[in-house]
Amino acid sequence: MTIVGVLPREIYTPTAIVGFVSTHANDPVAARALLEYLVSPDAQAIFREAGFEPHK
């Protein structure tokens, strides 16, 4: 993928990305661990480097 530019905030609607553990998850403990990692400072730093911003 080639990124040719960044859209200014004024012309796009931010998209929320939601995570959850399904009641049908094969391994709900692992699913919960993944979600906990995704909100960790280490993962948030990776997201910020990729241009994502955490929801406040």
Long-range contacts (C-beta under 8 A, 24 or more apart in sequence): 6-51, 14-53, 16-55
